[in-house]
Amino acid sequence: MARLIHVVMGVALLAAPGCDHKRKAPPRETLGRATTSVCSSSPGLPPAPLPPAGTPVPAADDSLLLLAEGRGLVTLSDAGFSPPIASKNGFIARDGDTVWVAGRRGVDRVRGGAAEEILTEGEVGNVAGVAVGPDHTVWVVESDQVRRFDGSAWTVEDNEKVGAGSIDYFDDIVVDDGGRVWVSTDWNTFVRGSDGWHEYQPCREPGATVTGAIARAPDGGVVLASPNAVFRVSANQIVRTQFRDGGSQHADSVALAPDGTMWVITGDTAHEIKPDGAVRHLDKAYFGLDWLGSVAVDGRGRAWIAGSGLAIVDGATTTLWRHATVAELGAGVYDMILSGGGPARLPAAAAAPLTTSVTGRVTAGGAPAAGVKVILCGSPSMSFRGNPCDGQQPRKAVTGADGVWKMDGVMMGSYGLGYFKGGWTITASDEVIAAEPGKPVDVGGIRYE
């Protein structure tokens, strides 16, 4: 295969408005039972930092703040979607009227309708989460370090300083009402109190390892999630709810409703665990989504499932905004924060996804390369039999005499590309370029020697 000199790393396309859909007969739902017990052997909480003297956070309104891939920050209220505020793509945390956005391309502080870059792309690593404490301190967790901003300067502690191993990578972060900072890895949880960092295993019984997801509880404490259990942590005890046996998928997101219902996202499945022990395991097909990312619960008890689109579960009713049917959701919802009861009125979504065209060019030895096969799909694979988009129903094109290729009718979303010239060259699927519906997207060119 010719050596690739330069590759444009992907395409992102966005969506448009229309009407919502309700799924009366979910195609993929299985039922189970959960068991709940008080952990018999658990560590105590480290001492909380001194009560903060900062300005109180304003009361939350009934809204949804979301980070749409390729669009930026969008607020959904009863008045509808707000215009997007362009920002980094990553994770969000709210501190009153200020929103912090942290991702691999840097950290933004958003206030007054505009984003201000606080850290540049070269100053941060692989960001896994962001949180704000009650004293307004900002915490950013990267794969191998925890970063702290006190309003004027950043300080950094690596994973070994926190207590994790050098190859034990961080997954999530949250700050409780006492100002304790909680970070998780694939194997453990660590808590920073007023006396420094502590390793924290919530239950020392077999099979109690916590992996992945942490969230604030409605009472200001925290809930921790593993692939098969949720741990509700308080000063007096730790309650473990085992919601399925075994399971190796990572716990990506967890949320606790006011009535005690718990939601956990693991891979392509959302788990609803009711206080009476009833469990529903709902895979991505239940929601009609291509992928699931995070879950949040509003004050009305509705669960919001974000991924390639957005689903709202209210008891037996699921309202679905499919992928590429709401312009403001961009290429998918990367992160979200619910305030109060969440929006009472939900706007309509499009009956069918809107599309645009995608074009690019290929050169070889400085001249246009004709006859190069091009494929586009959501997740090109490095391991395949026929082509990198096996099983994904890719769009296809061939370069003309001028080396240019074009695909019309491409649904809004995030994509990667494959080029065949003596062998396959693959771009990354998470490097996206955003475009508006109907606005052609030029992904630029690649050059072969």
FITOR-107932 format. One record per residue (C-alpha): residue number from 1; x negated, y, z. Coordinates in nm, 4 decimals. Layout:
NUM|X|Y|Z
...
This chain:
1|0.0000|0.0000|0.0000
2|-0.1228|0.3489|-0.0800
3|-0.2379|0.5435|0.2248
4|0.0195|0.7955|0.3423
5|-0.1263|1.1434|0.3887
6|0.1771|1.3280|0.5240
7|0.5236|1.2215|0.6328
8|0.8236|1.4317|0.7251
9|0.9553|1.2455|1.0295
10|1.3324|1.2318|0.9824
11|1.6625|1.4012|0.9117
12|1.9392|1.5285|1.1370
13|2.2749|1.6342|1.0092
14|2.5671|1.7753|1.1947
15|2.9440|1.7515|1.2110
16|3.2728|1.9389|1.1719
17|3.6156|1.9873|1.3402
18|3.9572|1.8002|1.3072
19|4.1941|1.5805|1.5267
20|4.1339|1.3328|1.8066
21|4.1946|0.9599|1.8124
22|4.3261|0.7402|2.0958
23|4.2291|0.3731|2.0984
24|4.5204|0.1634|2.2297
25|4.3567|-0.1762|2.1753
26|3.9836|-0.1636|2.2515
27|3.8059|-0.4324|2.0499
28|3.5329|-0.5121|2.3035
29|3.6310|-0.5310|2.6701
30|3.5438|-0.7977|2.9241
31|3.6497|-0.8160|3.2882
32|3.4609|-0.9098|3.6007
33|3.4393|-0.8683|3.9766
34|3.1986|-0.6740|4.1942
35|3.0829|-0.7577|4.5465
36|3.0005|-0.4874|4.7998
37|2.7839|-0.5185|5.1110
38|2.5889|-0.3021|5.3506
39|2.2163|-0.3529|5.3074
40|2.0791|-0.5243|5.6166
41|1.7260|-0.3932|5.5826
42|1.6657|-0.0488|5.4329
43|1.4295|0.2412|5.4905
44|1.5437|0.5617|5.6516
45|1.5479|0.8858|5.4557
46|1.2394|1.1056|5.4828
47|1.2908|1.4407|5.6564
48|1.4631|1.6976|5.4379
49|1.2855|2.0217|5.3542
50|1.3873|2.3282|5.5542
51|1.7261|2.4768|5.4582
52|1.6736|2.7082|5.1592
53|1.7223|3.0819|5.1818
54|1.8063|3.1290|4.8151
55|2.1126|3.2875|4.6592
56|2.4211|3.0586|4.6713
57|2.5091|2.8951|4.3427
58|2.8318|3.0401|4.1938
59|3.1399|2.8203|4.2099
60|3.1727|2.5898|3.9104
61|3.4510|2.6388|3.6578
62|3.6409|2.3586|3.4847
63|3.4118|2.2985|3.1900
64|3.1697|2.0667|3.0167
65|2.8183|2.1788|2.9322
66|2.6544|1.9572|2.6729
67|2.3318|1.9441|2.4791
68|2.4097|1.8552|2.1189
69|2.1217|1.7156|1.9180
70|2.0324|1.9606|1.6445
71|2.2629|2.2357|1.7743
72|2.1644|2.3240|2.1295
73|2.3758|2.4093|2.4346
74|2.7533|2.4111|2.3931
75|3.0217|2.4763|2.6565
76|3.3662|2.3184|2.6286
77|3.6398|2.4923|2.8281
78|4.0154|2.5252|2.7903
79|3.9368|2.7950|2.5322
80|3.7552|2.5381|2.3171
81|3.3924|2.4994|2.2189
82|3.1558|2.7927|2.2538
83|2.9099|2.8778|1.9738
84|2.5879|2.6763|2.0196
85|2.2874|2.8361|2.1865
86|1.9768|2.7106|2.0093
87|1.7399|2.5399|2.2533
88|1.5033|2.2495|2.2993
89|1.6410|1.8978|2.2642
90|1.6191|1.6962|2.5843
91|1.7727|1.7076|2.9318
92|1.9639|1.9838|3.1084
93|2.0092|2.1103|3.4644
94|2.2248|2.3998|3.5835
95|2.1425|2.6566|3.8498
96|2.4379|2.8952|3.8629
97|2.4353|3.0984|3.5425
98|2.0947|2.9612|3.4378
99|2.0467|2.6375|3.2458
100|1.7129|2.4606|3.2172
101|1.6447|2.2465|2.9091
102|1.3407|2.0183|2.9151
103|1.2242|1.7972|2.6298
104|0.9110|1.6833|2.4522
105|0.8914|2.0112|2.2633
106|0.8764|2.2182|2.5822
107|1.0991|2.3746|2.8473
108|1.3577|2.6510|2.7922
109|1.5354|2.8709|3.0445
110|1.8758|2.9711|2.9069
111|2.0676|3.2667|3.0480
112|2.2649|3.5522|2.9046
113|2.3365|3.3524|2.5898
114|1.9711|3.3177|2.4872
115|1.6904|3.0662|2.5395
116|1.3483|3.1724|2.6689
117|1.0595|2.9317|2.6217
118|0.8873|2.8667|2.9557
119|0.6601|2.5810|2.8478
120|0.5500|2.5072|2.4927
121|0.5382|2.1722|2.3148
122|0.1690|2.1236|2.3910
123|0.2168|2.1837|2.7633
124|0.4528|1.8945|2.8440
125|0.4462|1.5232|2.7850
126|0.7282|1.2724|2.7393
127|1.0059|1.4300|2.9483
128|1.2468|1.1917|3.1251
129|1.4634|1.4411|3.3170
130|1.5051|1.7815|3.4794
131|1.6692|1.8864|3.8074
132|1.7125|2.2017|4.0175
133|1.7027|2.1984|4.3960
134|1.9181|2.3998|4.6384
135|1.6271|2.6428|4.6781
136|1.6272|2.6993|4.2976
137|1.3013|2.5100|4.2492
138|1.2915|2.3415|3.9065
139|1.1632|1.9852|3.8782
140|1.0679|1.8215|3.5467
141|0.9749|1.4542|3.5423
142|0.7585|1.3284|3.2595
143|0.6650|0.9670|3.1984
144|0.3506|0.9923|3.4134
145|0.3904|1.3031|3.6295
146|0.6273|1.5311|3.8171
147|0.6178|1.9032|3.7450
148|0.7455|2.1744|3.9845
149|0.8304|2.5402|3.9076
150|0.8828|2.7776|4.2006
151|0.9836|3.0732|3.9856
152|0.6329|3.1972|3.9122
153|0.3975|2.9016|3.8626
154|0.3970|2.5304|3.7807
155|0.2297|2.2614|3.9885
156|0.1865|1.8999|3.8775
157|0.1564|1.5656|4.0597
158|0.0716|1.2538|3.8594
159|0.2317|0.9123|3.9105
160|-0.0475|0.7920|4.1399
161|-0.0099|1.1002|4.3605
162|0.3629|1.0259|4.3850
163|0.2834|0.6661|4.4813
164|0.3527|0.4846|4.1565
165|0.0957|0.2886|3.9606
166|-0.0902|0.4397|3.6679
167|0.1258|0.2417|3.4222
168|0.4509|0.2733|3.6201
169|0.6437|0.5309|3.4178
170|0.9141|0.7614|3.5496
171|1.2712|0.7360|3.4195
172|1.4958|0.9859|3.6004
173|1.5071|1.2612|3.8616
174|1.7612|1.4235|4.0937
175|1.7511|1.6553|4.3970
176|1.9916|1.5963|4.6855
177|2.1573|1.8618|4.9013
178|1.8768|1.8386|5.1561
179|1.6201|1.9297|4.8935
180|1.4720|1.5781|4.8699
181|1.3449|1.4957|4.5225
182|1.4226|1.1458|4.3939
183|1.2406|0.9907|4.0964
184|1.2749|0.6394|3.9588
185|1.0541|0.4065|3.7604
186|1.1249|0.0686|3.6018
187|1.0341|-0.0960|3.9326
188|1.0990|0.1407|4.2182
189|1.2223|0.4725|4.3552
190|1.0237|0.7491|4.5242
191|1.1525|1.0291|4.7456
192|0.9807|1.3558|4.8298
193|1.0710|1.4922|5.1716
194|0.9174|1.7731|5.3747
195|0.6230|1.5434|5.4600
196|0.5435|1.4346|5.1035
197|0.6262|1.1369|4.8824
198|0.7592|0.8017|5.0069
199|0.8210|0.4757|4.8253
200|1.1898|0.3903|4.8641
201|1.3409|0.0436|4.8191
202|1.7068|0.0855|4.9185
203|1.7591|-0.2836|4.9999
204|1.4758|-0.5217|5.0756
205|1.6780|-0.8328|5.0023
206|1.5891|-1.0348|4.6895
207|1.7162|-0.8918|4.3627
208|1.7539|-0.5395|4.4984
209|1.5023|-0.3629|4.2761
210|1.6308|-0.0297|4.1518
211|1.5532|0.0587|3.7912
212|1.6333|0.3617|3.5893
213|1.9273|0.5798|3.6773
214|1.9865|0.8262|3.9617
215|2.2692|1.0759|4.0103
216|2.4054|1.3111|4.2730
217|2.7090|1.1858|4.4610
218|3.0124|1.4121|4.5200
219|2.9072|1.4443|4.8859
220|2.5638|1.5783|4.7887
221|2.3797|1.2498|4.8402
222|2.2595|1.0147|4.5685
223|2.3554|0.6958|4.3911
224|2.0920|0.4684|4.2389
225|2.1538|0.2107|3.9676
226|1.9840|-0.1070|3.8512
227|2.1014|-0.3208|3.5566
228|2.3333|-0.5138|3.7894
229|2.3992|-0.3052|4.1016
230|2.4726|0.0437|4.2328
231|2.3338|0.1719|4.5633
232|2.5129|0.4518|4.7496
233|2.2599|0.6114|4.9835
234|2.3501|0.8053|5.2971
235|2.1608|0.8958|5.6130
236|2.3255|0.6125|5.8087
237|2.3459|0.3216|5.5672
238|2.3059|0.1976|5.2117
239|2.5941|0.0229|5.0398
240|2.5125|-0.2062|4.7485
241|2.7736|-0.2976|4.4876
242|2.6698|-0.5901|4.2687
243|2.8697|-0.5558|3.9481
244|2.7296|-0.8390|3.7370
245|2.4889|-1.1301|3.7688
246|2.1491|-1.0937|3.6114
247|2.1013|-0.8700|3.3115
248|1.7743|-0.7239|3.1925
249|1.8826|-0.4062|3.0179
250|1.7699|-0.0761|3.1610
251|2.0144|0.1344|3.3652
252|2.0334|0.4574|3.1648
253|2.2974|0.6593|3.3509
254|2.5180|0.6359|3.6612
255|2.8078|0.8452|3.7936
256|3.0353|0.8269|4.0984
257|3.3960|0.9494|4.0844
258|3.5715|1.1189|4.3784
259|3.7868|0.8074|4.4320
260|3.4796|0.5830|4.4587
261|3.4915|0.4450|4.1042
262|3.1413|0.3987|3.9667
263|3.0220|0.4068|3.6070
264|2.6906|0.2702|3.4819
265|2.5473|0.2752|3.1283
266|2.3088|-0.0096|3.0430
267|2.2031|-0.0276|2.6793
268|2.5148|-0.0493|2.4621
269|2.7579|-0.1157|2.7508
270|2.9468|0.1036|2.9966
271|3.0486|-0.0621|3.3239
272|3.3467|0.0690|3.5215
273|3.3442|-0.0555|3.8838
274|3.6615|0.0191|4.0821
275|3.6686|0.0457|4.4639
276|3.8725|-0.2776|4.4834
277|3.5960|-0.4694|4.3021
278|3.7584|-0.4856|3.9590
279|3.5033|-0.4354|3.6813
280|3.5402|-0.3575|3.3122
281|3.2411|-0.4070|3.0832
282|3.2994|-0.1889|2.7747
283|3.0540|-0.2057|2.4882
284|2.9937|0.0639|2.2279
285|3.2544|-0.0938|1.9968
286|3.5187|-0.0206|2.2605
287|3.4482|0.3486|2.2109
288|3.3826|0.3291|1.8383
289|3.0375|0.4801|1.8889
290|2.7048|0.3852|1.7346
291|2.5154|0.4247|2.0631
292|2.5751|0.5162|2.4266
293|2.3554|0.7530|2.6223
294|2.5012|0.8945|2.9421
295|2.8112|0.9089|3.1618
296|2.9566|1.1798|3.3860
297|3.2802|1.2023|3.5858
298|3.4876|1.5174|3.6339
299|3.6972|1.6249|3.9313
300|4.0075|1.4760|3.7710
301|3.8437|1.1329|3.7760
302|3.7936|1.1149|3.3987
303|3.4761|0.9506|3.2743
304|3.2956|1.1169|2.9841
305|3.0861|0.8756|2.7776
306|2.8302|1.0492|2.5564
307|2.6315|0.9095|2.2677
308|2.6703|0.9353|1.8921
309|3.0085|1.0926|1.9732
310|3.2054|1.1565|2.2900
311|3.4735|0.9466|2.4613
312|3.6897|1.0477|2.7597
313|3.8323|0.7619|2.9674
314|4.1380|0.8599|3.1736
315|4.2817|0.5449|3.3291
316|4.4111|0.3252|3.0473
317|4.3761|0.5996|2.7834
318|4.0565|0.6652|2.5900
319|4.0266|0.9798|2.3794
320|3.7547|0.9519|2.1189
321|3.5619|1.2088|1.9222
322|3.3852|0.9895|1.6730
323|3.0378|1.0482|1.5454
324|3.0271|1.3409|1.2993
325|3.3852|1.4581|1.3575
326|3.3199|1.7613|1.5806
327|3.0783|2.0237|1.4521
328|2.9730|2.1339|1.7991
329|2.8578|1.7819|1.8956
330|2.5832|1.7930|1.6350
331|2.4037|1.4673|1.5690
332|2.5136|1.3327|1.9072
333|2.5355|1.4370|2.2726
334|2.1958|1.4069|2.4372
335|2.2894|1.5197|2.7880
336|2.5860|1.6786|2.9675
337|2.7016|1.8375|3.2939
338|3.0649|1.8504|3.4086
339|3.1887|2.1289|3.6341
340|3.4987|2.1164|3.8518
341|3.7840|1.9221|3.6980
342|3.6434|1.9512|3.3485
343|3.8415|2.1073|3.0635
344|4.2139|2.0314|3.0830
345|4.2770|2.0784|2.7110
346|4.0758|1.8798|2.4601
347|4.0362|2.0169|2.1069
348|4.1057|1.8064|1.8011
349|3.8451|1.6234|1.5957
350|3.8278|1.5539|1.2237
351|4.0146|1.2542|1.0863
352|3.7068|1.1660|0.8803
353|3.3428|1.2650|0.9176
354|3.2111|1.5514|0.7086
355|2.9054|1.5091|0.4956
356|2.6241|1.6869|0.3223
357|2.3451|1.6052|0.0783
358|1.9858|1.5162|0.1565
359|1.6929|1.5606|-0.0775
360|1.3145|1.5270|-0.0776
361|1.0191|1.4669|-0.3046
362|0.7295|1.2229|-0.3373
363|0.3897|1.2857|-0.4940
364|0.0963|1.0525|-0.5588
365|-0.2513|1.1740|-0.6447
366|-0.1162|1.5267|-0.6685
367|0.1457|1.4392|-0.9328
368|0.5198|1.3650|-0.9032
369|0.5837|0.9976|-0.8232
370|0.8735|0.8528|-1.0233
371|1.0606|0.5336|-0.9407
372|0.9897|0.5361|-0.5647
373|1.2742|0.3726|-0.3715
374|1.4079|0.5748|-0.0770
375|1.6415|0.4484|0.1959
376|1.8013|0.6377|0.4845
377|1.9469|0.4921|0.8065
378|1.9792|0.5642|1.1752
379|1.6978|0.3402|1.3021
380|1.4397|0.2163|1.0501
381|1.2625|-0.0862|1.1968
382|0.8951|-0.1789|1.1891
383|0.9983|-0.5475|1.1822
384|1.2227|-0.6570|0.8946
385|1.2745|-0.9096|0.6158
386|1.4170|-0.7133|0.3228
387|1.3775|-0.3455|0.4101
388|1.3398|-0.1306|0.7244
389|1.7171|-0.0660|0.7327
390|1.8275|-0.4309|0.7316
391|2.1832|-0.4634|0.8630
392|2.2454|-0.0877|0.8803
393|2.4134|-0.0190|0.5448
394|2.1544|0.2407|0.4389
395|2.1934|0.5086|0.1770
396|1.9627|0.4562|-0.1216
397|1.8014|0.6695|-0.3907
398|1.5168|0.6537|-0.6425
399|1.2825|0.9395|-0.7307
400|1.3125|1.0859|-1.0781
401|1.0413|1.1946|-1.3180
402|0.9878|1.5044|-1.1053
403|0.9402|1.2939|-0.7891
404|1.2639|1.4302|-0.6418
405|1.5335|1.2135|-0.4821
406|1.8808|1.3102|-0.3607
407|2.1612|1.1456|-0.1619
408|2.5113|1.2954|-0.1631
409|2.7878|1.2279|0.0879
410|2.5555|1.1625|0.3815
411|2.7464|1.1636|0.7090
412|2.6267|1.4065|0.9752
413|2.3834|1.2438|1.2150
414|2.0223|1.1658|1.2963
415|1.8242|0.9477|1.0588
416|1.4925|0.8026|0.9588
417|1.3646|0.7303|0.6082
418|1.1877|0.4493|0.4296
419|0.9869|0.4862|0.1077
420|0.8767|0.1930|-0.1100
421|0.5661|0.2388|-0.3214
422|0.3730|-0.0860|-0.3238
423|0.4978|-0.1381|0.0331
424|0.7192|0.0372|0.2866
425|0.6368|0.3641|0.4585
426|0.8699|0.4412|0.7505
427|0.9479|0.7680|0.9275
428|1.0599|0.7938|1.2900
429|1.4327|0.7918|1.3617
430|1.4227|1.0410|1.6502
431|1.2507|1.3260|1.4650
432|1.5469|1.5254|1.3420
433|1.6151|1.8295|1.1299
434|1.9600|1.9813|1.1847
435|2.1887|2.1108|0.9106
436|2.5433|2.2349|0.8885
437|2.8154|2.0349|0.7095
438|2.7975|2.0932|0.3362
439|2.4596|2.2631|0.3591
440|2.1950|2.0617|0.1691
441|1.9040|1.9326|0.3751
442|1.5570|1.9295|0.2223
443|1.3314|1.6965|0.4200
444|1.0252|1.8131|0.2305
445|0.7724|1.5877|0.0637
446|0.5406|1.3012|0.1334
447|0.2127|1.2558|-0.0433
448|0.0287|0.9372|-0.1324
449|-0.3363|0.9255|-0.2305
